[in-house]
Amino acid sequence: MDLLHRALLTAVGALSLVYALVKISLGYWKRRGILHEKPKFFWGNIKGVVGGKRHLQDALQVIYAKYKGRAPFVGFFACLKPFVLVLDLELVRHILVTHAGNFTTRGLYSNDGSEPLSGNLLQLDGHKWRALHAQSTGVFTPANINKLLPRLVLISRGVQRSLGKERLQTLNINELVDSYNLDVVASMAFGLSADHTEFRRWTQSYWGKFSLWRAYLALEFPLLAQLLNHKSYAVSAMAYFQKVVLGQLQEQRKRDRQPLQTFLQLYSNMDQPLDDVQIAAQAFGFVLAGLVPLNATLSFCLYELARQPELQDRVRAEIRKTLEQHSGQLTTEGLKELLYTKQVLNETLRLHTPYPFLLRRATKEFELPGSVFVIARGNNVLIPTAAIHRDPAIYEEPLRFDPDRFEAEAKRTRPAMSFLPFGDGLRGCIAAQFVEQELLVGLVTLLQYHRYTPCSKTAIPLEYDNGRLLLMPKTDIHLNVERVDN
């Protein structure tokens, strides 16, 4: 009986301690005197998100709409972790551009000691990121990106071959665009030229037995995670990606001088080149940060154009006219002339923003000029890009797909920081120009000879997958694809 009594007392004591710690954590913004949405016990402000009942974007959108205009930021809790949720575009500008030096880290987990490929530009912070970013800026220059265009166009022809000459077929659009983007990453980031079947398999399984809770704990307690040798990705997948890059670099050094075709060449030809494993980490960064969002963007774009055939016809007419003016070749100058196609792409990125938020962490205390609002050193900052892109005060009827929003005059009337698909400033996407080029080339290839229309399998309205942090379709998008030679 004594033993049972002691066990009960111990259990009650442990539960009381946990309860107290949770209450202390969820009282952070109240103690700071910062406006915030009252958190739910343990879940904070994301109740229903972890279980997949709603998307994180929905939780952010609700709080953004409720508190915008009342303060430049509010307190937000992701479970027990406090975040600064930014509501004011001027504050966004300070964080991303004007005072970017105060917010140079993202706060993502990285352990490049035991997991070398996590040493990429997306995950690294601190002096390691600064050094790597300084070296990488010479890789992603406009001149280098333009030189890679012929290789990109050559890869895109594989998509046209896969579409074939059938007059009408129903296709899984997600699989169609994935075949293009995967070939781009395999060829241009990893240097592969042969069959990409194995590469595809590893890009679909590198997360291994992913656990949201383990990932959350690694973010919350990074030093403990490193001490316990926590790994974010499947060991076998990391071994494969690293082996591919090291092998390609060895083959590259055996060959005579070759035309510029891959990012491996650019990284290994720098004045102060990275070592081979560091180059492998940057190649993996293309898979980690680019493959899924690019697939989603092209899929969403074709979906929206299928629902508005008059817009699709206008894009196709522009593509054909531009190619005709450039002797059938897609050139750098030709891409610049695809003004309406780029408007369609930007409207897709606005309405279906792949990354619904940006993360930063304050490395120094920041006081918003002319106010009493302070972001403390160590505060995690969350910029709700998708909520900004759907703000009716910025974009009238924000849920309507309207590429005219990105006409030159319309853009001039909007405030700065109101369109952030690639972030901005010091930690904006360093490969943004290449990403845009890849997406435009993909649209040219997909739309030049083919028309897309809804079919019986097309889900209308579109739903997002609540189990993903990124904005992804809940089910694959299927469309009718019709060959149109004239």
N, C-alpha and C positions, 0 to 999 in steps of 0.2 A: 504493500500500500504506500509505504514511504517513497519507494522508487517511482511509482505512478504519480504521486504528488509532486515530486521533484521534476519529473518529466513535463508535467503540465505547467509548472511554474516557469521552467526553462522555455517552453514553447510560447507561453504568454509573453515572457520577457523579450524573446526574439522578435515576435510579431509587433510588440510595442516599439521596439527599436526601429524596425523597418518602417512602421507607420510614421514615427517621428522624423526619420530621414527623408521619407517621401514628402511630408508636409513642409519640411525645411527647404527642400529643393523647389517645390512648387510655390514657395513664398518669396522666391528671389525678386520678382518684379514688384511685388507689394512692398518689400523692404526698401527697394530703390525708389519707390514713389512714382513708378512708370505706369502709364495707362496700359492695360492689358485685358485680354479676354480671360474670364475666370477659368482656370484649368480644371479638368476632371481628374479625380484621384488616379494617380499613376499614368493615365493616358495623356495628360496635359490637354492640348488642343487638337489632338489627332485621333480622337476616339472614332473607331470605325475604319480608319485607314489601314492599320496593321492587319485587320481581319479581311480586308478587301471589300468592305461594304461601300466605301467611297474612295475616290482618288485624292491624293495629297493636294493636288491642284484645287479641288473643290473646297477643302478646308482653308487653304490660303485665300481663295477668291472670296469666301464669305467674310473673313476677318478684314481683308483689304477693303471690300465694299462698305463694311460697317464703320470702320474707323478712319478711312481716308478723309483728310481735311480737318481732322480733330487734333492731329499731332504728326510730326514728320516720321515718327516710327512708333510702334507699339511692342509690348512684350509678347512673346509667343513661346509655347512649350511643345517640343516634340518628345512625348513621354515626359521624362524628368529633365530633359536638356533645354535650358533657356536659349532663345534666339531673339535677336533684334529683327523684327519684321518691318522693312522699310516701306513707307507709304508715299513719300514725297520725292518727285523726280529731281529736285535740286540736291537733296541728300544723296540720291543715287549717283549724281554727277560727282559729288565730293568723294564718295567711296570708290568709284571706279576710275576717276580721272584726276580731279583736282588734288585730292589728298590720298591718292592711291598708295603712297608710301606708308600710310597708316594701316593699310588693309592688304598686305602683300601675300597673305596666306589664305588657303581655302579650308584648312583644318581636316583634310581627308587623311585616311590612314595609309601610311607607306612604310615598308620595312625593307629597303633595298639591300640590307645586309644579308638577310636569309631568303628574300624574295626579290632578286635583282631586277626583274622586269617591272616591279612597282616603282622603280626609279625613273618614271616618265614625267613629262611636263605637267600632266594633269594632276598627278598625285603628290609630287614633291612640294615642299615648302622651304622657307628659310634660305640660308646661304647656298644650299645645294640647288634649289630652284633658280636662284638669281644667276648662279654661274652657268647652269644649263640653258637658261633662257637667253643669256647674253650670247652664248655660242650658237644657239639655234636661229637667232634672228637672221643670220647670214644664209641660212638654208631656205627660208620662206620669203625671199625677196620677190618682187613682181617679175623681175627678169628671169629668175629660175622657174617660177610657176609658168610663165609663158613658154619657156623652152620645153616644158613637160606636156604641153597641149597635144602635139602630134601623137605621143604615146597614148594619151587619154582617148583621143579620137579613134585610134587603132583598136583599143580595147572595146570601145562602144560598138564597133561593128559586129562583135560577137552577139550582142543583144538583137540586132537586126536579123542575123542568121537564125537565132533561136526562135524569133517570131515567124520566120518562114514566109511563104507566099499564100497561105490559106486565106480565103476571102473572109471567113467569119469563124471565130473560135472564142470559147469562154476560157479565160485564164485567171489563175491566182496571181494577182498583181504584186503581192508581197514577194512571192518567189521570183517573179520576173525581174523586179528591180534589185533584189538581193543578188541575182546572178551577175548583174552589172557591177554593183558596188563591191561585191566580194572579189571579182576579178581585178578591179582597180586596186584594192588594198593588197591582194596577193602579189600582183605584178609590180606595183609602184612603191609599196612600203616594204615588201619582203623580197622582191626580185625574182619571184617565181614565174616561170614561163610555161610550164607543163600543166598537166591535169591538176585541178585544184580541189579534188574530192576530199582528200585527207585534210587539207587546210580548212575547208568548209566544216568538216566534222569538229575540228578543234575550236573553231570560232563559235560553235553552238554549245560547247560543253566546258569552256574554260572556267566558268564559275564553280564547277564541281558541285559539292553538296552545300550550296549557298544557304546561309542562315541569316535572316534579317536581324535576329537578336545578337548573334555573334558580331555582325558588322556594326551594329549600334554600340555594343560594348567596346569594340576596337576604336570607334570614333570618340567615345566618352573617356576611355582609359587607354590611350595609345601607348604609354610607357609600359603599362602592365601587359598589354597585348604583345609588345615587342619582347618583353621578358619571357612570356609564355610561348614565344615563337609562332604567334598567330599568322596564318597565311590566308590571304583573301581569295586566292585562285587555286585551281587544281594543279598539283605539282607536275603531273604528266603533261598537261597542256603547256605550262611554262617551259618545260624541258623541250617540247616540240618546237615552239616558237623561237626559242633561243638557238636551238640546233639549226633551224632553217636559216636564220640570219647569219650565224657564224659560217655556215657552209657557203652561202651566197657571197659573203665578203671574201672568203678564200678564193672562190672561183673568179670573182671580179678582179682580184689582184694578179691573177695568172694571165688575164687577157690583155691585149693591147688596148690602147685608148679607145673607148667606146662612146658613141653619142649619148647625151644625157637622157636617161630613161627612168631612173628610180631615185627615191630619196636616200637609199643606201649610198649611192654615188655621191650625192650632195653632202651627206654627213661624213663620209670617209675622206672627202677631198677638202675639208675645211682647213684653214691655216693651223688651227689647233684642234685636230680631230678628236672625237670621243673615242674611248676604247670600244672594242667590239660588243661587249655586253651592254654598255650604255646605248649603243646604236640599236641593239635588239630591243631595249626598253622603249625607245622612241618608236620603233616599228610596231610594237605591241600597243602603244598609245593610239595608233590609227584604228586598231580593232576596238579598243576600250571606249574611246571617245567618239568615234566617227561612224562605225558600221551600222549600228542600230538606228541612230538618229537620221542618217542619210536615207536608209531604207524607208523609214516612216515618212520622211518629207516627200520623196518621190511618189510613194503610194497615196498619200493624202492629196497630193497635187493632181494626179490622174483621176482620183475619185471626184474631186471638186469639178474638174473639167468635164468629166463624164456627165455630171448633173447639169452643167451649163454648156451645151454644145456650141452656142454662139461664141463663147469665150474661147473654146477649144479651136474652132475654125479660125478665129483671129490669130491665135498663136501659131497655128500651122501655116497660115498664109505668110506671116512674118518670117518664119523659119525658112520657107521655100524661097521667098524673095531674097533673103539675105544670102542663102547658099548660091542662088543663081547669080547674084552680083559678085560673088567670089569664086566663080568657076566651079561650083559644086563642092568647094573645100571649106571646112570650118576652121577659120583662122582667128587669131587674137582680135583683129579688127572686127571681124564678123560677129564675135561674141558681144562686143561692145554695142553693136547695132541692134541686138535683140532686146530692145527697150521694153516692149510689152511682155515678152516672155519672162524677163527679170521681174516685172511688176507682179506677174502671176506667181512666180517663185516666192517673192517677198510676202505676198498676201498669204500664201500657204504657211510660211514660217511664222507669220503673225497669228493666224487663226489656230494653227496646230503646232505651237511652239514645242519642239522636241524636249528641250530642257525647260521645265516650267518654273525653275528658280535658279538663281546664282548664289553660290556660297562664298563668304569671305569671313576672315577672323581678324579682329582688331589687334595689331601688334603694338599699337600705341593708343593712349587715350585720345579721343577726338571729341571736341566741343563744336557743335554746329554753330557757325558764325551767326551772331546776332540773336542768339537764343540761350536758354538755360539747359538745353538738351545735351547730354553727354553719353557717348558710347564708350564704355570702360575698356581698358586693355584686357584682352582675353575674351571679350564678348563675341559670340558667333553671330554673323549677320546673314540674313536671308533676304534676297531681292526677288520678289514674286513676278518674274518676267511675264508669265502667261496671264496673270491678273492685270498687269499693266497693258498688255496687248489687247485685253478685252474690256478695257475701261471705257464706258460709253461717253465719258467726258472728253476722251481723246479720239476715239473711233466711233462714229455714229453707227448705230445698229451693229455692234461688234461681232455678233454671231453670223452676220451675212458675209459671204465670200465676194469681195469686190476689189479686183486688182487696181481700179482707178484710184484707190487710196494712196498708191505709190507713184502717181504722176508727180512730176517735179514741183508743180505749184502746190499740190496737196501736202507734200512732204514739208515744204517751207512753212506751212501754217501750223505744224505740230511742234511741241516743245522738244528740246534735246532729251535724250535718254528714253524716248517713248517707243523705240524699236530696238530690241536687244537680243536678236536670235543668236549672236555670237559673243555676247558680253561686250565689253569695251575696255579701253585703257590697258594698263600694264599687264593684267591677267586675262585680257580678252583672248579669244581663240587665235592663236598664232597662225593657224592654217586656214583662216577664213577665206582668203582669196582662192586657195586651191579648192576648198569645199564648194564655194559658189561656182567655180569653173566646172567641177565634176557634176554638179546638179544641172547646170545649163546644158552641158554636153549630153547628159542623160536624157533631158527633155527633148532636145533636138532629135536624138536617135529614136526615141519612143514615139514621137508625134509626127515625124516627117512623112511616113507612109502609112500610119495607122490611126484609126478613129476609135475612141473608147466610149462605151455607153453602158448604162446599168443593165444588169441581167437579173434573173430570178434569185440568184444567190447574193446579190448586193444588199448589204444591211443598210437600211435607211430608216431612221437617222443613224448616223455613225455613233458608236459607243467606244469609250476608252477602256483600256485594261487597267482595272483598279489595283492589280497585283504588281504593277510596274511603277517605278519612280518617274520614268520618262512618259511622255504622252504617246501611247501606242494604241493602234486599233485593237479592240477586244477580240475580234475574229479577223481572219485574213480577208482582204478586200478582193472580191471577184468581179470582173467586168467582161462584157463582150468586147472583142477586139476585131475590128474590120479593116482589111487592107484597102487603102485608097491611094492608088498610084497617081491619079490626077486631081 
